[in-house]
Amino acid sequence: MAKKESKEFRVESLLSAAVEEFIQRGYEGASIDTIARKAGVSKGGFYYHFPSKEILLMEANRKLSEPITKMGERALENKSPILGLKQYISEYLEYCINRPKEMSFFFLSMSKALQSPVLLEYYRQYIKENSAFFISMFQRAVDTGELDINDPEAYGISLMGVLDAMVSYVMIHPEEYTDVLVRRFEQIWLVKSTNNSADE
């Protein structure tokens, strides 16, 4: 057990150091030696856990995405898919506004993914899972009678894309109130109700 905890601690330390280094110096400028030193791990220990800088970047992305994954899990637990979507949108935008460093890291990673097959495949899988979440929420809203729409898949994929585009907007305009942005999203995407269950 102690060995497992020690390994997990080293991995967590490396991921934290990597995020800091990537944000400060970019992908190309990030130093494996510096990351290992900050994490208190030898260079050999670094490569034991992460065979390459690409893998490290991918795993750091996965670690930083955990809070967003939990937002989706909480939204799915809501009996009303509409209220679940409203909750997710609010939490997601709030998260982005309050964590500019993490957002910078995601943008850095995405630009690097265009040059890396390994990272690109990671992002493809992430987008596939994320779009499945939105599609399922809209499908549930149709099934429960909360929304009257013809194509839940189109709605889910479109909302996912627009919401991610909004991340850039809130980073440039952090003075915008999250609740105002959420209301705008609701008016555009979540107003075709066939009954009032989503508002109860």
N, C-alpha and C positions, 0 to 999 in steps of 0.2 A: 504494500500500500504506500509506504514511504517513497519508494522508487517512482511509483506512478505519479504521486503528488509532486515530486521533485521534477519529473519530466514535464508535467503540465505547467508547473511554475516557470520552467525555462522557456517553454513554447510561448506562454503568455508574455513573458519579459521580452522575448525576441520580437513578437508581434507589436507590442507597444513601442519598442525602440524603433522598429521599422517604420511605423506610421509617422512618428516624429521626424525621422530622417528623410523619408520620402517627401513630406510636406515642406521641409526646410530646403532640401537640395534637389528635388525632382528625382525622377527615376534614374536617369543616367548619372547624375551626380551623387546619388546615394552610395555610401561606402559600407561594404559588408563588414570591414574591420571595425568601423565606428558602431554599427548596429550591434555586433557581437560584444564589443567592449561595454556599451551602455547597458546591455542585458546581463553582463557578468558571465558571458559564455565564451569559450574559446572559438577560434575560427573553425576548427574541426568539429566542434559541437554544433556550430551554426549549420554546417553542411550536413550533419547527421540528421537534423530536423527538417532542413529546407535545402534540397539539392541545387536550387538555383534562385536567383533574384526574382525571376518570373513567378516561381511557385510561392515565394515569400509574399509578393505583391498580391497574388490571388488569395492566399490564406488570410492576409490582413484585411482584404475586402470582405471576405466571408465573416471575419470576426466583427468588423464594424457594421455589417448588415444585420447582425443578430437583433438589435433593438427594433429594426424595421420589420423583421420576421415576426417578432412578438406582437407588434401592432396588428399585423394580419391575423394572428391567432386570436387576439382579443376581439377583433371585428367579427370573426367567424363564430365566436361564442354567443354573440348577440342574437336573440331570437328574431329580431327584425333586421333583415339584410340592409335596408335603407339606413337605419340608425347605425348599423355596423360600418357602412361605408362613410357616413358622416363622421363617425368617430375616427376612422382611419385617416381620412383626409385632414382633419383637424390636427391629429397627433403627428402626422407625417410632415405637414408644413411647419408646425411648431418645432419639430426636431431639426429641420433644415435651417430654419432661421437662427436657432440657438447654437448651432454647431458648424460654424463656417469652416473650421479646419477640416472636419470630417468631410464636408462637401467638396472642399478643394482636393482632398485625397481621392474622392470618387471620380472627380473630373480628370485628374491626373491619370488615374488607372484606366479610364475609358479611352483616353487619347492613346495610351500605350497599347491597349488591346487591339487597336487597328493595325498594329505592326507585329502582333504576336498571336500565332494560332492557338497557343495554350490559353492565353487570357481571353481571346475572342470566344473560344468554346465555353469558357466559364461564364461570360456575359450572356451568351446565347441561352445557356441553361437557366441563368438567373431571370432573364426576360420571360422565358417559357413558364417558369414557376410563378412569376409575378402576374403575368397575363392570365394564367389559370385561376388565380385568386380573384381577380376582378370579374372575369367571366362567370365564375361560380356564384359570386355575390349578385350579379345582375340576373342570372338564371333563377336563383332563389327568390329574388324580388318578383320575378314574373310568376313563378310557381305559387307564391303565397298571395298573389294578387295585389302586391304593393305598387308594382309598376306595370304599365301597359305598353310594352315595346315589342317590336318584331324581331330584333336581332341582338340578343344579349352579348353575343361574341363581339360584334362590332362595337357595342357600347363599352365593353370591358377593355378591349385593346385601345380604343380611343381615349378613354379616361386615363388609363395608365400612361399613355404617351403625353397627354396634356399635363398631367400632374407632374411628371418628370420635367417637362419644359418649364413649369411654374417654379421649379427649384432655382433655375437661373434667374428668374424674375425676382424672387424674394431675396436672393443674395445681392442683387443690384439695388433693390428697393426694400431694405430691411425695416424701413419705417412703416410699411404697410401693415395694417392690423390683420392678424391671422383670421379672426372671426369674420371680417369683411370678405376676405378671400374665400373662406369656406362657404359663406352664404352665396357668393357668386357661383361657385361650383355647384352647390345644391340647386340653384335656380336653373342652371343649364342642363345638368345631368340627372337630377333626382326629383323632378317635379311632375312627371307624368304618372301621378298616382291615380289608382282606380278607387281607392278608399282612403280613410284617414288613419289606418293602423300604424303607419310610419311616424305619425305625429303624436301618438298617444304616450 
